[in-house]
Amino acid sequence: MSYSAIQKFRIENRLCFECAQPLPSESKILRCPGCAYAKTQKQQALVAKRTALGLCIVCGQVPHA
């Protein structure tokens, strides 16, 4: 999966992927702390939902027996 033009622009200009806030120039992070936290929360909710439904936590498909 490659980056879109807007994502490439934001990486080159050290801006958050989500909200375009400036990021520290010395770090390699792609999201500001607020957006990183929100993404983590969404991922944890998705994994919990898939686990409860007995689905693969990576792809969301029914596991093969």
PDB file of N, CA, C and O in Angstrom:
ATOM      1  N   MET A   1       0.848  -1.171   0.000  1.00  0.00           N
ATOM      2  CA  MET A   1       0.000   0.000   0.000  1.00  0.00           C
ATOM      3  C   MET A   1       0.895   1.236   0.000  1.00  0.00           C
ATOM      4  O   MET A   1       1.741   1.403   0.878  1.00  0.00           O
ATOM      5  N   SER A   2       0.702   2.081  -0.976  1.00  0.00           N
ATOM      6  CA  SER A   2       1.536   3.273  -1.064  1.00  0.00           C
ATOM      7  C   SER A   2       0.802   4.484  -0.494  1.00  0.00           C
ATOM      8  O   SER A   2      -0.413   4.458  -0.297  1.00  0.00           O
ATOM      9  N   TYR A   3       1.555   5.526  -0.239  1.00  0.00           N
ATOM     10  CA  TYR A   3       0.979   6.752   0.306  1.00  0.00           C
ATOM     11  C   TYR A   3       0.303   7.557  -0.795  1.00  0.00           C
ATOM     12  O   TYR A   3       0.752   7.554  -1.941  1.00  0.00           O
ATOM     13  N   SER A   4      -0.776   8.244  -0.443  1.00  0.00           N
ATOM     14  CA  SER A   4      -1.446   9.136  -1.386  1.00  0.00           C
ATOM     15  C   SER A   4      -0.620  10.410  -1.527  1.00  0.00           C
ATOM     16  O   SER A   4       0.332  10.624  -0.777  1.00  0.00           O
ATOM     17  N   ALA A   5      -0.981  11.243  -2.474  1.00  0.00           N
ATOM     18  CA  ALA A   5      -0.257  12.500  -2.691  1.00  0.00           C
ATOM     19  C   ALA A   5      -0.317  13.392  -1.451  1.00  0.00           C
ATOM     20  O   ALA A   5       0.680  14.022  -1.095  1.00  0.00           O
ATOM     21  N   ILE A   6      -1.469  13.452  -0.795  1.00  0.00           N
ATOM     22  CA  ILE A   6      -1.600  14.297   0.402  1.00  0.00           C
ATOM     23  C   ILE A   6      -0.746  13.747   1.538  1.00  0.00           C
ATOM     24  O   ILE A   6      -0.136  14.515   2.282  1.00  0.00           O
ATOM     25  N   GLN A   7      -0.698  12.422   1.678  1.00  0.00           N
ATOM     26  CA  GLN A   7       0.132  11.826   2.716  1.00  0.00           C
ATOM     27  C   GLN A   7       1.613  12.091   2.450  1.00  0.00           C
ATOM     28  O   GLN A   7       2.359  12.407   3.377  1.00  0.00           O
ATOM     29  N   LYS A   8       2.043  11.966   1.204  1.00  0.00           N
ATOM     30  CA  LYS A   8       3.432  12.262   0.856  1.00  0.00           C
ATOM     31  C   LYS A   8       3.761  13.719   1.163  1.00  0.00           C
ATOM     32  O   LYS A   8       4.828  14.022   1.698  1.00  0.00           O
ATOM     33  N   PHE A   9       2.847  14.611   0.826  1.00  0.00           N
ATOM     34  CA  PHE A   9       3.050  16.039   1.109  1.00  0.00           C
ATOM     35  C   PHE A   9       3.211  16.267   2.607  1.00  0.00           C
ATOM     36  O   PHE A   9       4.105  16.993   3.039  1.00  0.00           O
ATOM     37  N   ARG A  10       2.344  15.645   3.392  1.00  0.00           N
ATOM     38  CA  ARG A  10       2.400  15.826   4.843  1.00  0.00           C
ATOM     39  C   ARG A  10       3.681  15.232   5.429  1.00  0.00           C
ATOM     40  O   ARG A  10       4.254  15.818   6.348  1.00  0.00           O
ATOM     41  N   ILE A  11       4.141  14.097   4.929  1.00  0.00           N
ATOM     42  CA  ILE A  11       5.396  13.507   5.399  1.00  0.00           C
ATOM     43  C   ILE A  11       6.555  14.449   5.093  1.00  0.00           C
ATOM     44  O   ILE A  11       7.376  14.737   5.965  1.00  0.00           O
ATOM     45  N   GLU A  12       6.619  14.921   3.872  1.00  0.00           N
ATOM     46  CA  GLU A  12       7.707  15.812   3.462  1.00  0.00           C
ATOM     47  C   GLU A  12       7.726  17.112   4.263  1.00  0.00           C
ATOM     48  O   GLU A  12       8.792  17.677   4.507  1.00  0.00           O
ATOM     49  N   ASN A  13       6.556  17.581   4.668  1.00  0.00           N
ATOM     50  CA  ASN A  13       6.449  18.852   5.379  1.00  0.00           C
ATOM     51  C   ASN A  13       6.276  18.690   6.880  1.00  0.00           C
ATOM     52  O   ASN A  13       5.960  19.652   7.580  1.00  0.00           O
ATOM     53  N   ARG A  14       6.486  17.447   7.386  1.00  0.00           N
ATOM     54  CA  ARG A  14       6.410  17.141   8.818  1.00  0.00           C
ATOM     55  C   ARG A  14       5.076  17.575   9.429  1.00  0.00           C
ATOM     56  O   ARG A  14       5.036  18.282  10.436  1.00  0.00           O
ATOM     57  N   LEU A  15       3.985  17.134   8.793  1.00  0.00           N
ATOM     58  CA  LEU A  15       2.637  17.415   9.276  1.00  0.00           C
ATOM     59  C   LEU A  15       1.953  16.110   9.643  1.00  0.00           C
ATOM     60  O   LEU A  15       2.221  15.068   9.044  1.00  0.00           O
ATOM     61  N   CYS A  16       1.072  16.170  10.626  1.00  0.00           N
ATOM     62  CA  CYS A  16       0.308  14.995  11.054  1.00  0.00           C
ATOM     63  C   CYS A  16      -0.524  14.459   9.889  1.00  0.00           C
ATOM     64  O   CYS A  16      -1.123  15.229   9.139  1.00  0.00           O
ATOM     65  N   PHE A  17      -0.556  13.140   9.745  1.00  0.00           N
ATOM     66  CA  PHE A  17      -1.348  12.482   8.701  1.00  0.00           C
ATOM     67  C   PHE A  17      -2.820  12.874   8.766  1.00  0.00           C
ATOM     68  O   PHE A  17      -3.452  13.078   7.729  1.00  0.00           O
ATOM     69  N   GLU A  18      -3.365  12.980   9.960  1.00  0.00           N
ATOM     70  CA  GLU A  18      -4.794  13.172  10.149  1.00  0.00           C
ATOM     71  C   GLU A  18      -5.221  14.637  10.163  1.00  0.00           C
ATOM     72  O   GLU A  18      -6.139  15.023   9.439  1.00  0.00           O
ATOM     73  N   CYS A  19      -4.562  15.451  10.979  1.00  0.00           N
ATOM     74  CA  CYS A  19      -5.039  16.817  11.207  1.00  0.00           C
ATOM     75  C   CYS A  19      -4.111  17.899  10.662  1.00  0.00           C
ATOM     76  O   CYS A  19      -4.439  19.084  10.737  1.00  0.00           O
ATOM     77  N   ALA A  20      -2.980  17.519  10.125  1.00  0.00           N
ATOM     78  CA  ALA A  20      -2.010  18.432   9.510  1.00  0.00           C
ATOM     79  C   ALA A  20      -1.340  19.391  10.494  1.00  0.00           C
ATOM     80  O   ALA A  20      -0.831  20.436  10.087  1.00  0.00           O
ATOM     81  N   GLN A  21      -1.335  19.046  11.782  1.00  0.00           N
ATOM     82  CA  GLN A  21      -0.583  19.846  12.745  1.00  0.00           C
ATOM     83  C   GLN A  21       0.905  19.632  12.505  1.00  0.00           C
ATOM     84  O   GLN A  21       1.315  18.532  12.133  1.00  0.00           O
ATOM     85  N   PRO A  22       1.721  20.663  12.710  1.00  0.00           N
ATOM     86  CA  PRO A  22       3.173  20.481  12.572  1.00  0.00           C
ATOM     87  C   PRO A  22       3.692  19.464  13.584  1.00  0.00           C
ATOM     88  O   PRO A  22       3.240  19.422  14.728  1.00  0.00           O
ATOM     89  N   LEU A  23       4.645  18.648  13.146  1.00  0.00           N
ATOM     90  CA  LEU A  23       5.271  17.637  13.996  1.00  0.00           C
ATOM     91  C   LEU A  23       6.721  18.033  14.266  1.00  0.00           C
ATOM     92  O   LEU A  23       7.303  18.799  13.499  1.00  0.00           O
ATOM     93  N   PRO A  24       7.311  17.518  15.348  1.00  0.00           N
ATOM     94  CA  PRO A  24       8.723  17.810  15.620  1.00  0.00           C
ATOM     95  C   PRO A  24       9.600  17.312  14.469  1.00  0.00           C
ATOM     96  O   PRO A  24       9.421  16.194  13.985  1.00  0.00           O
ATOM     97  N   SER A  25      10.527  18.129  14.043  1.00  0.00           N
ATOM     98  CA  SER A  25      11.365  17.779  12.887  1.00  0.00           C
ATOM     99  C   SER A  25      12.341  16.644  13.180  1.00  0.00           C
ATOM    100  O   SER A  25      12.768  15.950  12.258  1.00  0.00           O
ATOM    101  N   GLU A  26      12.701  16.443  14.445  1.00  0.00           N
ATOM    102  CA  GLU A  26      13.698  15.434  14.789  1.00  0.00           C
ATOM    103  C   GLU A  26      13.124  14.031  14.953  1.00  0.00           C
ATOM    104  O   GLU A  26      13.887  13.075  15.094  1.00  0.00           O
ATOM    105  N   SER A  27      11.812  13.882  14.939  1.00  0.00           N
ATOM    106  CA  SER A  27      11.217  12.564  15.146  1.00  0.00           C
ATOM    107  C   SER A  27      10.729  11.970  13.823  1.00  0.00           C
ATOM    108  O   SER A  27      10.647  12.658  12.806  1.00  0.00           O
ATOM    109  N   LYS A  28      10.408  10.681  13.864  1.00  0.00           N
ATOM    110  CA  LYS A  28       9.916   9.987  12.675  1.00  0.00           C
ATOM    111  C   LYS A  28       8.424   9.674  12.779  1.00  0.00           C
ATOM    112  O   LYS A  28       7.893   8.920  11.964  1.00  0.00           O
ATOM    113  N   ILE A  29       7.748  10.246  13.771  1.00  0.00           N
ATOM    114  CA  ILE A  29       6.322   9.962  13.943  1.00  0.00           C
ATOM    115  C   ILE A  29       5.524  10.559  12.793  1.00  0.00           C
ATOM    116  O   ILE A  29       5.939  11.549  12.191  1.00  0.00           O
ATOM    117  N   LEU A  30       4.377   9.955  12.488  1.00  0.00           N
ATOM    118  CA  LEU A  30       3.535  10.421  11.401  1.00  0.00           C
ATOM    119  C   LEU A  30       2.242  11.073  11.886  1.00  0.00           C
ATOM    120  O   LEU A  30       1.534  11.714  11.111  1.00  0.00           O
ATOM    121  N   ARG A  31       1.941  10.904  13.176  1.00  0.00           N
ATOM    122  CA  ARG A  31       0.711  11.470  13.729  1.00  0.00           C
ATOM    123  C   ARG A  31       1.027  12.238  15.008  1.00  0.00           C
ATOM    124  O   ARG A  31       1.947  11.890  15.748  1.00  0.00           O
ATOM    125  N   CYS A  32       0.249  13.287  15.254  1.00  0.00           N
ATOM    126  CA  CYS A  32       0.401  14.027  16.505  1.00  0.00           C
ATOM    127  C   CYS A  32      -0.096  13.142  17.651  1.00  0.00           C
ATOM    128  O   CYS A  32      -0.789  12.158  17.392  1.00  0.00           O
ATOM    129  N   PRO A  33       0.228  13.453  18.895  1.00  0.00           N
ATOM    130  CA  PRO A  33      -0.201  12.604  20.012  1.00  0.00           C
ATOM    131  C   PRO A  33      -1.718  12.382  20.065  1.00  0.00           C
ATOM    132  O   PRO A  33      -2.164  11.272  20.356  1.00  0.00           O
ATOM    133  N   GLY A  34      -2.502  13.402  19.794  1.00  0.00           N
ATOM    134  CA  GLY A  34      -3.957  13.254  19.833  1.00  0.00           C
ATOM    135  C   GLY A  34      -4.473  12.294  18.783  1.00  0.00           C
ATOM    136  O   GLY A  34      -5.313  11.442  19.077  1.00  0.00           O
ATOM    137  N   CYS A  35      -3.980  12.422  17.560  1.00  0.00           N
ATOM    138  CA  CYS A  35      -4.414  11.533  16.476  1.00  0.00           C
ATOM    139  C   CYS A  35      -3.876  10.112  16.679  1.00  0.00           C
ATOM    140  O   CYS A  35      -4.552   9.138  16.346  1.00  0.00           O
ATOM    141  N   ALA A  36      -2.666   9.995  17.221  1.00  0.00           N
ATOM    142  CA  ALA A  36      -2.108   8.671  17.499  1.00  0.00           C
ATOM    143  C   ALA A  36      -2.948   7.952  18.550  1.00  0.00           C
ATOM    144  O   ALA A  36      -3.208   6.755  18.427  1.00  0.00           O
ATOM    145  N   TYR A  37      -3.371   8.679  19.580  1.00  0.00           N
ATOM    146  CA  TYR A  37      -4.204   8.087  20.624  1.00  0.00           C
ATOM    147  C   TYR A  37      -5.551   7.642  20.046  1.00  0.00           C
ATOM    148  O   TYR A  37      -6.023   6.545  20.343  1.00  0.00           O
ATOM    149  N   ALA A  38      -6.164   8.488  19.228  1.00  0.00           N
ATOM    150  CA  ALA A  38      -7.452   8.142  18.621  1.00  0.00           C
ATOM    151  C   ALA A  38      -7.321   6.901  17.740  1.00  0.00           C
ATOM    152  O   ALA A  38      -8.192   6.031  17.763  1.00  0.00           O
ATOM    153  N   LYS A  39      -6.244   6.816  16.969  1.00  0.00           N
ATOM    154  CA  LYS A  39      -6.035   5.644  16.112  1.00  0.00           C
ATOM    155  C   LYS A  39      -5.864   4.383  16.956  1.00  0.00           C
ATOM    156  O   LYS A  39      -6.410   3.332  16.620  1.00  0.00           O
ATOM    157  N   THR A  40      -5.115   4.483  18.040  1.00  0.00           N
ATOM    158  CA  THR A  40      -4.924   3.340  18.931  1.00  0.00           C
ATOM    159  C   THR A  40      -6.256   2.872  19.510  1.00  0.00           C
ATOM    160  O   THR A  40      -6.523   1.672  19.570  1.00  0.00           O
ATOM    161  N   GLN A  41      -7.083   3.811  19.931  1.00  0.00           N
ATOM    162  CA  GLN A  41      -8.389   3.459  20.488  1.00  0.00           C
ATOM    163  C   GLN A  41      -9.267   2.761  19.447  1.00  0.00           C
ATOM    164  O   GLN A  41      -9.946   1.786  19.770  1.00  0.00           O
ATOM    165  N   LYS A  42      -9.261   3.245  18.209  1.00  0.00           N
ATOM    166  CA  LYS A  42     -10.044   2.627  17.141  1.00  0.00           C
ATOM    167  C   LYS A  42      -9.549   1.207  16.856  1.00  0.00           C
ATOM    168  O   LYS A  42     -10.347   0.288  16.671  1.00  0.00           O
ATOM    169  N   GLN A  43      -8.221   1.039  16.822  1.00  0.00           N
ATOM    170  CA  GLN A  43      -7.653  -0.285  16.576  1.00  0.00           C
ATOM    171  C   GLN A  43      -8.005  -1.260  17.686  1.00  0.00           C
ATOM    172  O   GLN A  43      -8.342  -2.412  17.414  1.00  0.00           O
ATOM    173  N   GLN A  44      -7.932  -0.811  18.938  1.00  0.00           N
ATOM    174  CA  GLN A  44      -8.262  -1.682  20.068  1.00  0.00           C
ATOM    175  C   GLN A  44      -9.735  -2.084  20.025  1.00  0.00           C
ATOM    176  O   GLN A  44     -10.074  -3.227  20.330  1.00  0.00           O
ATOM    177  N   ALA A  45     -10.607  -1.155  19.649  1.00  0.00           N
ATOM    178  CA  ALA A  45     -12.034  -1.462  19.547  1.00  0.00           C
ATOM    179  C   ALA A  45     -12.286  -2.473  18.427  1.00  0.00           C
ATOM    180  O   ALA A  45     -13.102  -3.382  18.582  1.00  0.00           O
ATOM    181  N   LEU A  46     -11.589  -2.317  17.305  1.00  0.00           N
ATOM    182  CA  LEU A  46     -11.747  -3.241  16.183  1.00  0.00           C
ATOM    183  C   LEU A  46     -11.286  -4.650  16.569  1.00  0.00           C
ATOM    184  O   LEU A  46     -11.966  -5.631  16.266  1.00  0.00           O
ATOM    185  N   VAL A  47     -10.150  -4.747  17.226  1.00  0.00           N
ATOM    186  CA  VAL A  47      -9.632  -6.053  17.655  1.00  0.00           C
ATOM    187  C   VAL A  47     -10.594  -6.697  18.652  1.00  0.00           C
ATOM    188  O   VAL A  47     -10.865  -7.895  18.561  1.00  0.00           O
ATOM    189  N   ALA A  48     -11.106  -5.922  19.592  1.00  0.00           N
ATOM    190  CA  ALA A  48     -12.048  -6.463  20.579  1.00  0.00           C
ATOM    191  C   ALA A  48     -13.321  -6.973  19.897  1.00  0.00           C
ATOM    192  O   ALA A  48     -13.834  -8.034  20.249  1.00  0.00           O
ATOM    193  N   LYS A  49     -13.822  -6.218  18.928  1.00  0.00           N
ATOM    194  CA  LYS A  49     -15.030  -6.629  18.210  1.00  0.00           C
ATOM    195  C   LYS A  49     -14.793  -7.924  17.431  1.00  0.00           C
ATOM    196  O   LYS A  49     -15.602  -8.851  17.484  1.00  0.00           O
ATOM    197  N   ARG A  50     -13.668  -7.973  16.706  1.00  0.00           N
ATOM    198  CA  ARG A  50     -13.363  -9.171  15.924  1.00  0.00           C
ATOM    199  C   ARG A  50     -13.140 -10.374  16.826  1.00  0.00           C
ATOM    200  O   ARG A  50     -13.558 -11.481  16.485  1.00  0.00           O
ATOM    201  N   THR A  51     -12.493 -10.186  17.964  1.00  0.00           N
ATOM    202  CA  THR A  51     -12.265 -11.277  18.913  1.00  0.00           C
ATOM    203  C   THR A  51     -13.592 -11.798  19.445  1.00  0.00           C
ATOM    204  O   THR A  51     -13.793 -13.009  19.538  1.00  0.00           O
ATOM    205  N   ALA A  52     -14.497 -10.890  19.795  1.00  0.00           N
ATOM    206  CA  ALA A  52     -15.799 -11.292  20.320  1.00  0.00           C
ATOM    207  C   ALA A  52     -16.613 -12.068  19.287  1.00  0.00           C
ATOM    208  O   ALA A  52     -17.396 -12.949  19.644  1.00  0.00           O
ATOM    209  N   LEU A  53     -16.429 -11.742  18.013  1.00  0.00           N
ATOM    210  CA  LEU A  53     -17.156 -12.426  16.945  1.00  0.00           C
ATOM    211  C   LEU A  53     -16.439 -13.685  16.443  1.00  0.00           C
ATOM    212  O   LEU A  53     -16.953 -14.394  15.578  1.00  0.00           O
ATOM    213  N   GLY A  54     -15.245 -13.959  16.992  1.00  0.00           N
ATOM    214  CA  GLY A  54     -14.487 -15.137  16.584  1.00  0.00           C
ATOM    215  C   GLY A  54     -13.831 -14.989  15.223  1.00  0.00           C
ATOM    216  O   GLY A  54     -13.575 -15.985  14.547  1.00  0.00           O
ATOM    217  N   LEU A  55     -13.556 -13.758  14.815  1.00  0.00           N
ATOM    218  CA  LEU A  55     -12.948 -13.504  13.516  1.00  0.00           C
ATOM    219  C   LEU A  55     -11.448 -13.269  13.666  1.00  0.00           C
ATOM    220  O   LEU A  55     -10.956 -12.987  14.759  1.00  0.00           O
ATOM    221  N   CYS A  56     -10.739 -13.389  12.561  1.00  0.00           N
ATOM    222  CA  CYS A  56      -9.314 -13.076  12.545  1.00  0.00           C
ATOM    223  C   CYS A  56      -9.146 -11.592  12.875  1.00  0.00           C
ATOM    224  O   CYS A  56      -9.823 -10.743  12.295  1.00  0.00           O
ATOM    225  N   ILE A  57      -8.242 -11.281  13.808  1.00  0.00           N
ATOM    226  CA  ILE A  57      -8.079  -9.881  14.206  1.00  0.00           C
ATOM    227  C   ILE A  57      -7.334  -9.065  13.146  1.00  0.00           C
ATOM    228  O   ILE A  57      -7.376  -7.835  13.173  1.00  0.00           O
ATOM    229  N   VAL A  58      -6.664  -9.727  12.230  1.00  0.00           N
ATOM    230  CA  VAL A  58      -5.912  -9.018  11.187  1.00  0.00           C
ATOM    231  C   VAL A  58      -6.797  -8.678   9.994  1.00  0.00           C
ATOM    232  O   VAL A  58      -6.839  -7.528   9.556  1.00  0.00           O
ATOM    233  N   CYS A  59      -7.505  -9.680   9.466  1.00  0.00           N
ATOM    234  CA  CYS A  59      -8.264  -9.471   8.231  1.00  0.00           C
ATOM    235  C   CYS A  59      -9.781  -9.424   8.414  1.00  0.00           C
ATOM    236  O   CYS A  59     -10.496  -8.956   7.527  1.00  0.00           O
ATOM    237  N   GLY A  60     -10.281  -9.905   9.562  1.00  0.00           N
ATOM    238  CA  GLY A  60     -11.713  -9.878   9.812  1.00  0.00           C
ATOM    239  C   GLY A  60     -12.487 -11.047   9.203  1.00  0.00           C
ATOM    240  O   GLY A  60     -13.717 -11.060   9.236  1.00  0.00           O
ATOM    241  N   GLN A  61     -11.784 -12.009   8.657  1.00  0.00           N
ATOM    242  CA  GLN A  61     -12.431 -13.158   8.036  1.00  0.00           C
ATOM    243  C   GLN A  61     -12.587 -14.287   9.059  1.00  0.00           C
ATOM    244  O   GLN A  61     -11.932 -14.294  10.102  1.00  0.00           O
ATOM    245  N   VAL A  62     -13.460 -15.231   8.740  1.00  0.00           N
ATOM    246  CA  VAL A  62     -13.633 -16.411   9.581  1.00  0.00           C
ATOM    247  C   VAL A  62     -12.362 -17.253   9.477  1.00  0.00           C
ATOM    248  O   VAL A  62     -11.924 -17.557   8.367  1.00  0.00           O
ATOM    249  N   PRO A  63     -11.755 -17.638  10.607  1.00  0.00           N
ATOM    250  CA  PRO A  63     -10.528 -18.449  10.549  1.00  0.00           C
ATOM    251  C   PRO A  63     -10.790 -19.804   9.906  1.00  0.00           C
ATOM    252  O   PRO A  63     -11.857 -20.397  10.065  1.00  0.00           O
ATOM    253  N   HIS A  64      -9.792 -20.270   9.180  1.00  0.00           N
ATOM    254  CA  HIS A  64      -9.887 -21.602   8.558  1.00  0.00           C
ATOM    255  C   HIS A  64      -9.571 -22.667   9.591  1.00  0.00           C
ATOM    256  O   HIS A  64      -8.680 -22.497  10.423  1.00  0.00           O
ATOM    257  N   ALA A  65     -10.300 -23.757   9.531  1.00  0.00           N
ATOM    258  CA  ALA A  65     -10.080 -24.845  10.504  1.00  0.00           C
ATOM    259  C   ALA A  65      -9.000 -25.775  10.093  1.00  0.00           C
ATOM    260  O   ALA A  65      -8.705 -26.732  10.808  1.00  0.00           O
TER     261      ALA A  65
END
